[in-house]
Amino acid sequence: MIAEYDLSNVAEIWGKQLKNRQFDLWRYHELLPIKNPDPLISLGEGGTPLIKAENLGMMVGCPNIFIKDERQGPTSSFKDRQAAVTISALKEAGITELVAASTGNVAISYSAYAARAGIKLWAFLTSLVPAVKMHEIALYGSQVVKVTGTYDQTKKMASEFARQRNLTLDMGTRTISSVEAMKTISFEIAEQLTRMLSPKTDNIHKSLKWRSPDWYVQAVSGGMGPLGVTKGFRELKEMGVVDKLPSIAIIQTDGCAPMVESWKKGLDEPLTVMHPQTHIETLATGDPGRTYILLKQSIDKTGGCFESVSDEEAFRAMHIIAKMEGLSFEPAAGVAFAGLFKLIRNGVIKSTDTVVINCTGHTMPAEQWLLGDDWSRDIELPSYEETPQQDGLLAALNRVAPERFPRIAIADDSLESRRLIRRILQSQGEFTIFEAGDGKELLAMIEKEKPDLIILDLVMPEMDGFEVIEILKRNQDTANIPVIVASAKELTPNEKNRLKGQIQTLMQKGEFLNDEFLGEVRALLK
Ligand SMILES: *Cc1c(COP(=O)(O)O)cnc(C)c1O
């Protein structure tokens, strides 16, 4: 069974009314199976920001990356859309008890909404779900049932429990209201993207001509998100609101990637992973069932793809986005970002493509895997009686940063570029960084600060990079400081010749994500 709507009507109604509606999930209620938000349930779901990832875009050489910030839902994941609509439907139907299996976030979100709806939730969770998440679920009044087994086994337990007790069971991706709810992600993306890419168009509602991104990227477990998002874009296209469907990129973690493995083998039916090997429990659906079949069909039609990344790549992506864009999220979303990096690196996603990536989830449970031992510096103050003077405090503070960090001088006439390189370096280690805007300034700085490494732009006013290098090489104090040239343009053979033997590395700007860049920096600093 699927939900169908009279789409011809909807475009007309939206054209007239959308501009006066609140920016939340219910503004698209004509295309939802529930017409009105129940004020007794609603928590302000949907209507999350679309954020341009400017720094990340510069770093990977793909300027139009947008982050759909689903963390800003009531319980910090896009499951809030599903919970708002599905719990409303269950309440309308007079249901008072519900059984659901979850890898964590569905249970958190269902619990919050079920609490408001007066529905009791039996939340079946694998014991891998972090304790902090379980506590939150219990706090909302749900009964947590911990199953020591895989998520697929947990689903079977939940189903058997519901059958024995004759209780309603959440059907996962076969729950119509849930798939329908996820469509609102695509409606919001199209509307927001249009506003952000064409800020001059003031009435995007009257004409109702919106833009699809070229790509929608999401980390996938059961596949509810992309099922809803593809259906949403299909409906927009049928209504003539958008011209094309985005390609969908489904990212899984190497330790549990049944969809990716099946797709890469060209299979129409999914393989199953019996024993998922990943720390990222949110994504531990080993048996994708018919959702794979549905997703494969629409992804093959729209030029999308399935890709997987390691847990470590996901953790690394979390560091990068937190430090480059100020967003912290759970490892599952890190999987999506690591997948994005991989697809850009492999040329699947092109530098001219507009990309929207779903960013969602809680940070807390991630910490044990994410940070090394060195993440904090502790200050132990002597007791006041022992050292009442200020001296004791200052001595303690001095111990906070006693080391000499490697010193790097960046010379580039573009402030933006310098900031970018600074951010990239700081996102991955401790460095003391100096910036110069032209060659002359750089030479003065080198004399004063004695850097261990120089990152140099070639085209600069006053004195260009070529001249800087020649001067450095002539002086024996500076001749041995390693130089990385980061250039925005392709060099001519003649220019390359001038640099030959003089510098350590030549980088094209926009290729900074290359593990090579930081590898180079580290190697040269040794
Ligand atoms: C649920 C969830 C996913 C997986 O979503 P599906 O579309 O159901 O596969 C990914 N990331 C986070 C943070 C989630 O909560």
The ligand as a Tripos MOL2 file, in Angstrom:
@<TRIPOS>MOLECULE
LIG
   15    15     1     0     0
SMALL
NO_CHARGES

@<TRIPOS>ATOM
      1 C1         18.2940    6.6580   11.6740 C.3       1 LIG1
      2 C2         19.5650    7.2870   11.3850 C.ar      1 LIG1
      3 C3         20.2540    6.9820   10.2140 C.ar      1 LIG1
      4 C4         19.7740    5.9690    9.2370 C.3       1 LIG1
      5 O1         18.5960    6.3710    8.6610 O.3       1 LIG1
      6 P1         17.7030    5.4330    7.7180 P.3       1 LIG1
      7 O2         17.2410    6.3400    6.6630 O.co2     1 LIG1
      8 O3         16.6090    4.9300    8.5740 O.co2     1 LIG1
      9 O4         18.5540    4.3420    7.2080 O.co2     1 LIG1
     10 C5         21.4380    7.6480    9.9690 C.ar      1 LIG1
     11 N1         21.9360    8.5410   10.8350 N.ar      1 LIG1
     12 C6         21.3010    8.8390   11.9870 C.ar      1 LIG1
     13 C7         21.9230    9.8030   12.9290 C.3       1 LIG1
     14 C8         20.0850    8.2370   12.2890 C.ar      1 LIG1
     15 O5         19.4640    8.5710   13.4230 O.3       1 LIG1
@<TRIPOS>BOND
     1     1     2 1
     2     2     3 ar
     3     2    14 ar
     4     3     4 1
     5     3    10 ar
     6     4     5 1
     7     5     6 1
     8     6     7 2
     9     6     8 1
    10     6     9 1
    11    10    11 ar
    12    11    12 ar
    13    12    13 1
    14    12    14 ar
    15    14    15 1
@<TRIPOS>SUBSTRUCTURE
     1 LIG1         1 GROUP 0 **** ****
